[in-house]
Amino acid sequence: MKTLITGATGYIGRAVAQRLLTAGHDVTGLARNELGVRTLTTAGIEPVHGALDDADSLRAAVEGADAVIDTASADHAASTTTLLKAVAGTGKRFIRTSGTGIYTDLAGGEPAGIVHTEDDGYTPIPPLAPRYSLDVRTQEAALTGDHTVVLRPSMIYGYGGSEQLPILLHASLRDGVSRYAGRGLNRYGNVYLDDLADAYLLALEHAPAGSVYNLAADECDFRRIAEAIAELLGFEDAVSATAEEYARALGPVPAAGLGSNSRVDSAKARTELGWTPQGPPLLDELVHGSYRRIWGPKSVTITVAPGQAIV
């Protein structure tokens, strides 16, 4: 299957593209400029010129594909609209990347007992209502015969990257302290990047039209995440921050999200798609894995000749 991936040079898109290539699919990637073309070509991905804000280029890119996986942005309404129109009535498969961030509850570090399923009739907070509405539009396109699917990854980690973790790591490195909001008991689902890429492959090949999947392998509270970051960076311990302190350290929008709960049940992906995540646990990867290699203190080895003094 020839699959167009938007955001193919990004954290999610690169991993998905490589997983599809490994499985024998042909992959094209949207490229805005020459750097994007070179990056995709080097990765074995056929570049196709286009940009999210250029509807004509998006339509042209879709014409040569059997399926489209949109990983570029969960909040770009214009491109989602264009892509849905481009696949309408063609039989092409379309996978939209959303996120379990739609379940953000602004808890300020307090716990929540609600674990969300894909069908629990959730009403998002107003700032996330537009993202949720794009999920609904994508799902409803299946009612008119289009093969559309929505995937909602939780906090993605692995290979030293993430959307959320670098925000915490940068702030900790800058300030010399690792913080969590309030009591830090808010919990977020998480998923290893390679396991997430597997879910995209399974969804492309097997997901029924109109389906939606929450994707989390596990969950963790942010106090333990902050403590793991403190251990990684060699700090004495993580510390609690007030809402105002947390907002100053991370920025108001990231602080609100990282002080929230986003707990999901991913049984649907496991049973319907056969998804079996196997990646290392989040805290292990933070303290002992790729994050230590990329973010941890760097040791310096000095070789001294016999009899030579270090001044």
N, C-alpha and C positions, 0 to 999 in steps of 0.2 A: 504494500500500500504506500503510495507516495503522499507524504504528510508534510504540510507547511506548518512550521512552528514560528510564532511571533515571540520575540524576546529570546531567540535562540542563543544569543551571546550572554544572557544573564544567568544568574545562579540556578534557577529552576530549569530554564530552557536548555542550557548546556547539558545538564544531567539527563533530561528527558530525551534530547536528541541523540546522545550517545547510547542510551538504552534502546531506542528504536533502531539505531543502526546495527547494534549488536544482534538484535532479533531479526535482522534481514529486511527492514523497511527502508525505502528511499526517503531521504529527509531533505527538505529545502528550508531555508531560514530567511526571515525578513532582515534586510540590511539597509540601514539609512545612509551609510557613507563607505568610503574606501576602507577604513579601519575595520568596519563590520564585515565587509567582503573578505578581507584578508583573514580575519579571525575565523569566520565560518569555513572558508576554503581549507585552512590549515587543519580544522577539526574534521574534515571529510564531509562537510555539509554544503550542499549547493546553494549559493547565495541568490536571493531574489530581491531586486531593488524595491523598497517600499518603506512607508512610515505610518504610524498610527493616525496622524493628522492628514494623511493624503488618501482620501477615499478611493480615488482612481487606481492608485498603485496597489491598494489592498485588494480591490476587486480583480485586478490583473494577476496578482500573486495567487489568489484562490483558484483561478481558472485552470491552472496547471496541476492542481493537487486533487487527491481523492479524499483527503481529510485535513482538517485544520485544528491545531492545538494552540490556543491563545494563552501564553504565559507572560505576556508583556506587562499587562496592567489589569488589576481587578476593578479599577475605578474609571477607566476611560470609556465613557458611555458612547461617544461618537464612533470609535473603532468597533466596539461590540455590536452596535447597530449595523454598521457597514458589513461586518463579517456575517452576521445572522442573515442579512438580506442576500449576501453573495452565495451562501450555501442553500438558501430556500429553494425547494423544489428540485434540487440537483441530485439528491441522494448522498451527497458528501457528508461525512461525519464532522461534527464540531464539538470540541471540548473547551469549555470555559474554565479558567482558573480563578476561583474566588478565594475564600479563606475562612477559617473558623474565627477570625477576628470579628465577624458579624455578630458573634455572641458576646462581645465586650459588654461588661456590666457596670463599669466605673465603681468597682468595689473598694478602691483605696487600700488594697492589701488585706481585706477581709475575705474569709472563705465563703463559698456558695455550694449548696448541695445539689444544684441542678446539673444534670449531665444531659446535654442536648442530643437528640436524634435528628435525622434529616426531615422528619415528618411531624415535628412536635408543635407546629403552628406558631413558631417564634416571631415576635415583633422586635426588630432591632432598635437600638437607640437612634435618635434622629440623625446624627452625623453619618451613620452607617446604613441608613435606609436606602440611599441611592445604589450602593453596592448590592444590597439584598434584592432590590428591584431588578437589577440586571440578571441576577441569578434566576429570578422568577420568569423574566422574559425569555431567557435561554431555555428554561425547562418547558415553558408553555409553547415554544416553537415546535415541540414534538407533537403537539395536539393537531397540527396541520400537516403532519407527515415527515417532518425533518428529524434527522438523527442527531439530537443535541444532548449534551451531558455536562453537568456541573461538578467540578471537583473542588473540595474545600480543604486544602492542607492546613494543618495546625502549625505550631512553631517548628520550622525546618532547621536542622542542624547538620553539621558534618563538613569536613574539609576546611575547617577554620572559618566558615562563613555562616550566614543566617541573615534574616532581616532584623530580628530583635537583638540577638546576642551582641553584635558589634556595637550597638548603641550603649549597652551596659559596659562593655569592655573599654570602649573609648573614654567614657566618663570616669571609670575607675582608674584607668591609667593617667588621665589628666589630673584627677583630684587626689589620687593616692588612697582612695577608700572605695569599697564596694557597698552599694546601698540597696535596700529593698523598701517598698512602700509600707508604712504602718507596721502591722504585725507580719507582713510578708506571707500570709497564709493563702493568698489567692493562687489558684492552680490553673495551669495552661496545658493543653495537650501538646505533644511534640512528636516529630517523625524524622528519622534519619534520611538524608537526601537520596541515597541509593534506593531505599525502600519506597520513597515517594515516586521515583522514576519508574519503579516496577508497577506501581499503581496506575500510572498513566498508560503504560503499555497494555496492562490488563483492561483498562477502561476503553482504550482505542479498539481492542480486538473483541471485547465481550460485553461492554456495558449496554443495557437496553436503552432505547431512545427515551428521553425525558427523565433519566435517572440523575440522582444527586448523591454524592458520597462525602461524608466527613472522613478525613484521613489523619488519624493519630495512632501511634503505636503504644504510647504511654502518656503519663502526665506528671507534672512536678510543680511544687509550690515555688514561689520566687525567692523566699528566704533561703531555701537550699541552693537555688541557682546562684544567688548572691554570695553565699558561703563558698560555693565551688569556685567562683571567680576570685574571691579573696585568697583561697588556697593556691589557685593557679598563679596569681600575681605576687604571692609571698606576703600578703597583708596579714595582720594579726587575726582579724575577723571581719565579717560583714556587719553593717550597722543599720538600724532603722532610721528612716527619714520621714518627716512630715510630708503632707501633700505638697506644700509650698517648696520644701527643700528638694523633693523629688522632681518637681516641675522645673526648678532652676537648673538642676543637674542634667536632666535628659531632654528638656523641652516639654512644653505643656501637652502636646498631642501624644508623643511616645510615653510620657509618664502616665497619662490616663490609661493607655492601653496596657502597659506593663504593670499597672496596679490592679488590673481587672482579672476576672476569671473567664476562661474560655474552655470549658470542659465538654468533651464530645464522646459519644458512643460510635465506634467504627465497625460494629459488628456487621453492618450491611455490606461494607466493602469486603470483609473477610468471607462472608457466606456467599454473596452473589458473584464476586470476582475471583475468589480464591486467593485473596491478598494475604501474604504471610510475612510481615515485617520481621527482619532478623538483625538489624543494625545494632551497634553498641549503644547502651543506655546513654542518655544525654549527659548525666553527671560524670560518667566515666570518660566520655569523649572530651568533656570540658577540662577535666583535671589531668587526664593521662594521655589523651589522644591528640588529634590534629590541632586543637586550640593551644596546647602546650607548645607545640612546635612553632606555631605562628605568632601567638600572643604572649607566651611565657617569657620570663627573664632569659636573656641570652648570656651564656657563659663565655668567657674569653680565656683562651689558653695562651700562656706566654712561655716560650721556650728560651731558656737561659743557658749559655755555654758554661761549661765547667770553670769555676773560679771567677765568673762574671757576677758583679753585684747588681741588684735592682735598686736604682736611685729614685 
